[in-house]
Amino acid sequence: MRDILITALVFGSIPYIFKRPWIGIIVWSWLSYMNPHRLAFGFAFDMPFAQIVAIATFASLLFSKEKRSFPKHWLLPVWIIFIVWMGISTFFAYFPDDAWIQYKKIIKIQMVTFLVLLLIDDMEKMRYLIWTIVLSIGFYSIKGGIYTIVTAGGGRVWGPPGGFIEDNNALAVAILMTIPLMMFLYQTSENGWVKKGMIVAIILSLFTVLGSQSRGALIAILSVGFFYWKESSSKMASGFLIIIFAGVLLAFMPESWYKRMETIETYQNDSSAMGRLNAWEYAFNAANDNFSGVGLDAWSYDTFLIYAPNPEAVHAAHSIYFSVLADHGWVGLFLFLLIFCGVWKTLSNIIKETKKKEAARDIYLLAKLLKVSLIAYFSGGAFLSLSYFDLPWNIVAIVILINEYSKQLEKKGVFLKIMDKS
């Protein structure tokens, strides 16, 4: 039954995609983040739904008479250079066949992300995209929160099978990146039920983050909480609420959760932690010896034998930074960091320009909350291999777009009403 339902929904969306290409972005995002076909048990499980939707979206765009253009922003050429550089590092990879397979997957994600820049051309469509991300990842965060409560924190929560966030650690960071988007929908919706629903979703999502039993997620949630308090206009009230809510969450978790979190302090005795340190030193050595890195999917015994202090402890990067460093060398890491530093700077500029502009209130709120999402990615990603995950790159696209929306509003002269001081 699930197979039929998912197939009907995907193929039923095709006619709408041909009429309105931007709907293809919405459907593709749903498939990418939620992986609904992986919840089926029959023929739909391995169906290339995302590829079908992407082809339909490209075809719709090709035959559309509407003129479209990319927003003008200095991040775009840097982003393109990074994608090209990944191709160069793939060409010189230690295991080129495996690297090309991974590079093709990355290119597919990047191409659709660039379509976001072309097709999500106003805030109304942007809201649909945000709703899709929230509902898709929220499906697992809400379900996981209920599971955590029912099991009294004793069970570990996992993500959708076969995706970037299948791992409990990756799911937790993805949820922390999504919670600010839930906050955006809460703050900008006039529907009382939506507001109540978002509050419930945020609370259950936080239970899921703890229920993932991810040590990296604990560091990320502390970073997010501190940044949110730091940026709050009412630090005493927000600090009090954060402390109270954190106390309730932590009081709920069982002793086994505390024992796992305590291993952060005794990482020298933890094989997983030491494996990561070994992998990070491997990345450093590999980048120093190879100008373009060792290429994608090169985390193997053969390369660890050359560059790792302990070649027997083959371990994935578990870090967005060291992953890019090993895969694409110091040039790749520089471009990666330049993109996200540029995104942060752009958000700061948007916040400054729209802070007291009533017409740009939604843009202002979204920009502030996207910073919180990035804090979750920067801190949680330090311990996870999520360098090529869709969501952070979608955030890059969203930031470029809301920067463009802000400029369009200013050109139209609609920044007339001064907002109350926030």
Secondary structure, 3 states (H helix, E strand, C coil): CHHHHHHHHHHHHHHHHHHCCHHHHHHHHHHHHHCHHHHCCCHHHHCCHHHHHHHHHHHHHHHCCCCCCCCCCCHHHHHHHHHHHHHHHHHCCCCHHHHHHHHHHHHHHHHHHHHHHHHCCCHHHHHHHHHHHHHHHHHHHHHHHHHHHHCCCCCCCCCCCCCCCCCHHHHHHHHHHHHHHHHHHHHHCCCHHHHHHHHHHHHHHHHHHHHCCCHHHHHHHHHHHHHHHHHCCCHHHHHHHHHHHHHHHHHHCCHHHHHHHHCCCCHHHCHHHHHHHHHHHHHHHHHHHCCCCCCCCCCCHHHHHHHCCCCCCCCCCCCHHHHHHHHHHHHHHHHHHHHHHHHHHHHHHHHHHHCCEHHHHHHHHHHHHHHHHHHHHHHHHHHCCCCCCHHHHHHHHHHHHHHHHHHHHHHHCCCCCECCCC
